[in-house]
Amino acid sequence: MNRVFSRAGSLLAVAVTMTACLFSPSIAAAKKLNVITATTDLAALVQEVGGDKINVESMAKGYQDPHFVEAKPSFLLKLRQADLLVVVGLQLEIGWLPPLITQCGNSRIQVGANGYLDASQFAEILEIPQGAITRAMGDVHPLGNPHYWLDPDNGRRVAKGIAAKLAEMDSEDAAYFQQRDQDFERRLAEADKKWLAAMAPYRGRKVITYHNSAPNFAHHFGLNVVGFVEPRPGIPPTPSHTLEVINMMKRDHVKLIMVEPYFDRKTPDSIARESGGTVVEYLPSVGGVKEVTTYFQLFDYDIALLTKAFQANP
Amino acid sequence: MKPFTLVCVVTLFAVGACAQQGNTASSGQDTAALEQKVRDLEDRLVALEGQVRVLKAQAGQAPAATPGATSAETASQTPAPGESVAAAPSPVSLGGAGGSAAKALNPDISMIGDFVSYAGGNSIRPSPALEMHESELGVQAIIDPYARGDFFLTFGETGVGVEEGYITFTALPGSFVARVGKMRSAFGKVNGMHNHVLPFVDRPLVSQNLVGGEDGIDDAGLSVERIIPFPKGIFLSATGQVFRGDSGAGDELVFQSHQKSDVSTVAHLRGYGDLNESTNLELGLSYARGHNELGTNFITSLYGVDATVRWKPLRRAIYHSFVGRSEFIWSQRQQAPFEQRAFGMYGSAEYQFHRRWFVGGRYDWSDRPREANLTDKGGSAILTYWPSEFSQIRGQYRYTDYAGNHKTNELLLQLLFSLGAHGAHPF
């Protein structure tokens, strides 16, 4: 019996040491906090309040559909080094992030640990479904619409939440983060005044979006999203639905189709041709085009794009 | 309930402030101050709402609000009368206290149906015309702050098996990730995949001949994995596994344990690198060793090399992708009178040419492990249509040239459908 155990034990030891002997001693913790975010918008907000006291990187790119990110092992390397993981939440990342968190071997950022921050808790969430939901409705997010960062008010709230978290994790620099957050709030309030003024003439304008990714943007800037190119969230366009959209646009004089950069332009372009409308490729995220690298530039870009399109299509 | 009271108080306060704003709009300074105040109150309201959501999630009251309010709201929001809506969630009272709370802490449950139809004759590996090939029940949850649990029970047409059932320790010191339970071993790529994530209806010939068929090396034991730091953004991870030593059955048997010390071991080294943001390359080395059915003194060793190249343009990630994959496997099996050395491989490619359409092909070549001078060869072509992310319909044409000049032509039709919250699969 003893022999059995010693043999099994030695085999086990071999297996463990085989893995163990291959790694170098872990590097002493760097002074800067390492923050990794699911999306570029969160990274931009972390950068605003964290300044040069943190390193931040986003897993998804700004021109990528955040629902469908590949769970690449290279993300594991980044998650492994992270002190803080900031996620959009509301099940936006459910298709790719959970296995990465499980596999990364970093106990600091596991769900519920101190280094895991779900930013949705700070934001105003729209379209929380009431009652029974089924997949017949498409990819409905049961916890509400996760595209909440496109409302500057939510940007302010999330930044404040991130600042509080950074201050908690790095108490030496707490005052620095608070001060940067206040500065960000002030600049955002100023910019928002400008954005609202630019959009004021177009309040109540009806638009179509490809995916239901702009309810918070529409809520803040007073747009009226009356339909979607997708028949249901996450379901590709169908001919019959496309026809309905065309008829609706003609009937209700809807002129603008807002398309996220990661969707195929074919259907929206043909809808625009048939209905006499215009397609604008708006950015749902920072980094959607190269020039847009901050949270401010994101709104600058989208609002310039929309006001121009509204002017051209009265 | 306390957060709700707070929310109400704050709402009233905010409304009061708004009314006040109307009265004193004469002075611009006052207005600005009041606007600021309203904004602060709004922020506090949103923050409280967020806290309520977090508390609800923690206390496990699920997305639905208070039962009374929900049913009233659903009743008022009920769509077109003709449509049969699933009964409005009535307040279910389970036994004991906090019924709904207990329910919300239930694990994620999913069920995957795998229906296959075969046409064409095959006397070597006969298959039925219609078959509910597998029904896979997945039960997954985070166990505690230190671990998560995953169960996959497979119901064949005749029996039930635990395909996998393991605990993963996610918070171990030294960045180790350990698993204990029954699991598909880390030998190569295809061996670790569940049936419903395979790019083809069937598994390659080499898996069937050398690595235990459909179940593969799937055994009770423990696994330790660790990422190895490596410069230049290269991902390197090593896995060591020890199993009881029983895998496969009948003709497809790989390992059999005759006494407690007849454990089998599996080691896997995986390297991954991004070539650019759309393309990546993964290489793996695998080794497995165990005792075969002839006795404790008869060892079977397997060696494997795998390579995968993936391409997915990020801007059009939902429309186009490509995966090319190949595995080479060598089997060294001690048996009387001579040791048998068999080799097998496959090469496969899968291209997504439309959001819902995939086309693929595979080449198969494999010796038989017990008579390595006998070789099976074959090829397949497949077309897959995804009506949504939760179902797939595929047709596969398969040509196999079994050793001894048995040539077969078959058509395989498969329907895969998934219910519930099946978690994402590892990359």
Interface residues (C-beta under 8 A of the other chain):
Chain A: R3 V4 R7 A8 L11 L12 V14 A15 V16 M18 T19 A20 L22 F23 S24 S26 K61 Y63 Q64 D65 F68 V69 E70 A71 K72 P73 S74 L76 L77 R80 I94 G95 W96 L97 P98 P99 I101 T102 Q103 C104 G105 N106 S107 Q110 V111 G112 A113 D118 S120 Q121 F122 A123 E124 I125 I128 P129 Q130 G131 A132 T134 R135 G138 D139 P142 L143 D153 N154 R156 R157 K160 G234 I235 P236 P261 Y262 F263 D264
Chain B: R39 E42 D43 V46 A47 E49 G50 Q51 R53 V54 P63 A64 A65 T70 E73 T74 Q77 V85 A86 A87 A88 P89 I142 P145 Y146 R148 T168 T170 A171 L172 G174 S175 F176 V177 L222 V224 E225 R226 I227 I228 P229 G233 F235 S237 A238 T239 G240 Q241 V242 Q259 K260 S261 V263 T265 A267 R270 Y272 G273 D274 E277 N280 E282 R310 K312 L314 R315 R316 A317 I318 Y319 R355 R356 S388 E389 F390 G423 A424 H425 P426 F427
